[in-house]
Amino acid sequence: MNTATVNISIKDVNNKPPMLHDLPALKVVENTPVGTLVYHIQATDPDQSPILRYKLNAEHSEARNEEGGLVKITEYDYLGAFDLDAIQGYLKVIKLLDREKVEHIKLAITVEDLAATKGKQIVQAFLSIQVQDENDNNPKFRQPFYRQTITENSINGVMIANVLAYDVDKNRTISYAMEGNPTYRNLVHLDAQTGEIVVANKIDHEQHQWLNFSVRATDSGVPPRSALVDIYVTVLDENDNNPFFIGGSKNYTISEGASPGTRVATLQAADADSGDFGKITFLMDRISSHGKFTIDADTGVLTVADQLDRETKNSYNLVIEAWDNYQFGFLAGESRNAFKQVFITILDENDNAPELTLPTSCVLITEYHELHESIASIIGKDADDPTTPNGRLQFGIVKGNREGLFELRQQDPWNAHIYASKTLRNKFGNYSLSIVTKDLGVPTNTVIRTLDICVSDFNDNAPVFVRPLRNTTVRIPENATVGTMLLQAYASDADMGQNALVRYRLKPDPLGSYKLFELNANTGELFLKAPLNRDKQKTHEIRIEAYDQGLPTSLSTDLDLTIYIRNVNDYEPQFIVNEIALNFTEHADLGSERIKLPDTIDKDDMDLDDPNEAPTQVCYFILHGNEAGYFHLDPETHVLNVERELDRELIANFTLYVKATENCANESLPGWSGLEIDGNALLNNRNDIELINYDRYKHSRQVRSASLEYEMSTSGEPDLISYDNYVDVHSAEERLPPKIDSTIVCVRIRVLDINDNPPRFRSKIFTGGITTNADFGLRFMRVEAFDPDEGDNAKIAYYQMGDIRQTLSEGLENVRKAPFLIDNRTGEVQLNFDPQKGMKGYFDFMVLANDSLGMRDVAHVFIYLLREDQKVRFVFRLQPDELRARIDMFRDTLGNITESIVNIDEIKVHENKDGSVDKTKTDLYMHLVEREDNSIYEVAEVLKLIDTHIESLDDLFKDLNVLDTQAAEAQLLTVGQTKGAMFVWLIFINLFLVSLLVVTLALCASQRKGYKRQLRAAKVNIFRGHSSTSLQHPSEPATRVPNTNKHSVQGSNPIWLKGYENEWFKTEENVSIGGQDSLDDNFLAIATQDMHETLKGTAKLFNNANDLNRHFNLYNQIDKLTNNAQILARKLETTEL
């Protein structure tokens, strides 16, 4: 067997695709240099001689950013960053990679065998590339710069700003550091991790108005990268500094004659703060200034506000306040202040005349008057400064010193005495001396007064009691009868004549004991006048006076007697007066005013023989009138004080009813709650109620002093006001009402006023007007304010403030001085210049109302300059007083409805056209002012304005009986039109007249045609029928055809029935058409016998002379009128049958 080696060569056919093994995941650092080889891609092919080509497949490649989001090729060309060698398979970087845009890249790589015999042999694999970060980006702040504000003195830890930066790199950890002025860096703190900037130390606006520094943000990359941002912090001012006064004296002087507005001083103050916090406002304590001074709030100029009077107050201690941020922060408590005391001394002027005090009656002396004894004292007083000649006086006798009997000796500048210069023996009589008193000031003030001196005969012996002896006690039984003579007093006088004539009388005593007895004035006999009651009073002290009839002075001697009786005890304590009048001051501190009520008299008389028995305690309680709790009455001490603040403007008087009782255990005593006291009944109805007779002095407990003064020991309560000399308001005869006995006293309290209310203007805006023909000095309006206080506290003074401004003025250039003056007392505005024709405009100024304490109010005054013909007159069926009472309501209502300013010029009684006066009517003159531009309405505009709002004014006019509204005076003719305007008017009038002429001619032609037709119709012959009447007048012309003319009968002729020429009458049956004489065109001659016979038969039906046509037409018209009743009703006004 032979073997042979057969070599079989299999010719390759390229039918196998290439093969790509798994591609690794690559990491490429961003910003890798261009040309760097990333990866070498190698594919295998089992075929021989393959031709492999590499390519990136863009459709299947993708890329993602850091967040995992797909990155579109249009957003970032990541495929363009690589280059794949198609033959070798080298993948290189041809463009810098940016990780911040793409972090993960998935490249689709395809390998194609170009040597394939059948079809395409392509394989694809994916190459993952992770782009690694490189620190190539600086941190970035969210804002290009930071601008913040912070209030000074903010507490530590308050955030100023939070600076934040971000980094697009992986290393996002950022730290912050502050750079800049070390001073600023010490004031704030920066958190290195969070970037928060907070306050670290006190920041003072006065030292740093702003803080400027920088913050650097650094990332954690290698090498680290950073960025800077500027911080601007504005430090807001805070009101943390008090104002302070700058220098200046504290003591100033001003003459008492200085007029209001005189500058006293200028105070200066400063504040370290800025803006409103540093703006100083000056205020002055109104109580310390007493309304006499004022200070400008902005400039600090201290001026005189009211007339000074050194005699009233010679110095002032003013408290000046300097406030910052007063306008916006005072009410909110955000203002600071400083105080300064300013002492102002008022310099005296000799503006007061001396005051002289002399005896008012004749000074009685005897002819034996000693030369060294003073006859009369002269006391002088001058309110001016006593340390200056203005207050020193000089006295002298200028008249009446006959024979030089008297002389004046001056003791000091204010006192002098009158002495006898020689003996007055046998010089008795009356002397009148004229005493002159003058001060030593310049100019000198002089006062002359009269001193009367009466020199009388000498009466030098007083009567002497012979019996009974002094200090005699007369004991009489309690049951002694009235009229019993108790004793007879006798006194002798050593003088002669009239001086020795003795008379007797009882002298009143405090307890009224003298009323029980009667003394004969001539004989001195003492009788019992009233029954005695020992229970009421056991001992009576009376005094008998013996006096002579000497002239000029009677001499007398007193004899004291004690009359002893006996006793019974039963009764309650009682008041000795019916009413008590007290005064309390409003707004006084509670408890500062305390008044003790008077003691009572106990009707039971304690036995005075037992000295160890003490009187019973009497307690006072308020029964009525203190329901609101304004007062408190201590039951034991009887002291009344204020428990609740009083306000006179709310309640000016109180009436309390106080009960005195020995039952002090409880205020709510049995039976008291049922006691009702009607104050009105006590005041008004005392004569209408049943009166009881009550003796207040029955069974008195104690013997009162002669003056009835009630005093309380002040050792324990030094601030207690003792109530002395109480006055019984009602007479002794006036009785108390039922159920109210003498244990109850009426306490009437009057609240005294203080100046606690400022004046208030009736309106904040006053308006008025003056005409150009007003006289100089005219008082044409009044600004009025009111003060709820009373007396001097309610006196108001008026002052004009600032300049008087002129607006829209014409012709007032020569008015240099103040155009108006304000009356200081009445507030009347007086014209201070001469108005002239052609002057226009209005004035406005501020007016101040000031009371005695300096409290004030301000109002704005507008005065309009108007012509006399700009006034409007309203006629009312009211009397002037009735209209004045309601004028404010009328003015306000009219102003609100017409939206204008209404100024009342004059109110007077109505005058008729014939010059007579109608007192039942009143003329009101006024003018109206436009509110927007303050222009004065003309009369025509006012009347038009009233007509426009007449519906709204209807109720007002009816209520006030407005009869007429018209111009105040006849309107003057206006100046003629210009030449051009007159020419236009002439052309227009001519055209109008031509048109009127044409129309007139046309109407005349139309009327003429109508009347001609009527005349022709009137001439138409009457139709001759065959009635008896017609046959009697065969010569009458006959009509051609009957009933062919609607005017053929007398009743229908247009001469009488012109109203029938209306459309409803002209129907087809009665309208003629055709011929000139209104005959029918179908005219037929009366030729045939048939027609003649027919008409003849018809005519026989009528017996009168009228033909058939008249009756036929008349009934025909009546039928038409009946069938057209509605038309007839409409036409009857123009139709006459």
Secondary structure, DSSP 8 states (H G I E B T S, - for coil): ---------------S--EE----EEEEETT--TT-EEEE--EE-SSSS--EEEEEEEEEEEEE-TTS-B--TTT--SGGGEEE-TTT-EEEE-S---TTT-SEEEEEEEEEETT-SSS-EEEEEEEEEEEE-------EESSSEEEEEEETT--TT-EEEE--EE-SSS---EEEEEEE-HHHHHHEEE-TTT-EEEE-S---TTT-SEEEEEEEEEESSSS--EEEEEEEEEEE--S-S--EE-S--SEEEEETT--TT-EEEE--EE-SS-GGGG-EEEEE-HHHHTTSEEE-TTT-EEEE-S---TTT-SEEEEEEEEEESHHHHTTTT---EEEEEEEEEEE--S----EEE--SS-EEEETT--TTS-SEEEEEE-SS-TTSGGG-EEEEEEE--GGG-EEEEEEETTEEEEEESS--TT--EEEEEEEEEEESSSS--EEEEEEEEEEE-------EEEES-TTEEEE--TT--TT-EEEE-EEE--S-GGGG-EEEEEE--TT-GGGGEEE-TTT-EEEE-S---TTT-SEEEEEEEEEE--SSS--EEEEEEEEE--------EE-S-SEEEEEEETT--TTS-EEE----EESS---TT-TT------EEEEEES-TT--EEE-TTT-EEEESS---TTT--EEEEEEEEES--S-SS-TTTTT----HHHHHH-TTTS------TTTT-SS---TT-------SS-TT-B---S---SS-TT----TT--TTEEEEEEEEE--S-S--EES-SEEEEEEETT--TT-EEEE--EE-SS-GGGG--EEEEEEEEEEEEEES-TT--S-SEEE-TTT-EEEE-S---TT-EEEEEEEEEEE-TTS-EEEEEEEEEEE-GGG-EEEEESS-HHHHHHTHHHHHHHHHHHHTEEEEEEEEEEEE-TTS-EEEEEEEEEEEEEETTT--B--HHHHHHHHHHTHHHHHHHHHHHTEEEEEESS---------HHHHHHHHHHHHHHHHHHHHHHHHHHHHHHHHHHHHHHHHTS-----SSHHHHH-TTS---SSTTSSTTSSGGG-TTT-GGG-STTT--TTT---BSTTS-BSS---S--HHHHHHHHHHHTT--SSS-HHHHHHHHHHHHHHHHTHHHHHHHTTT---
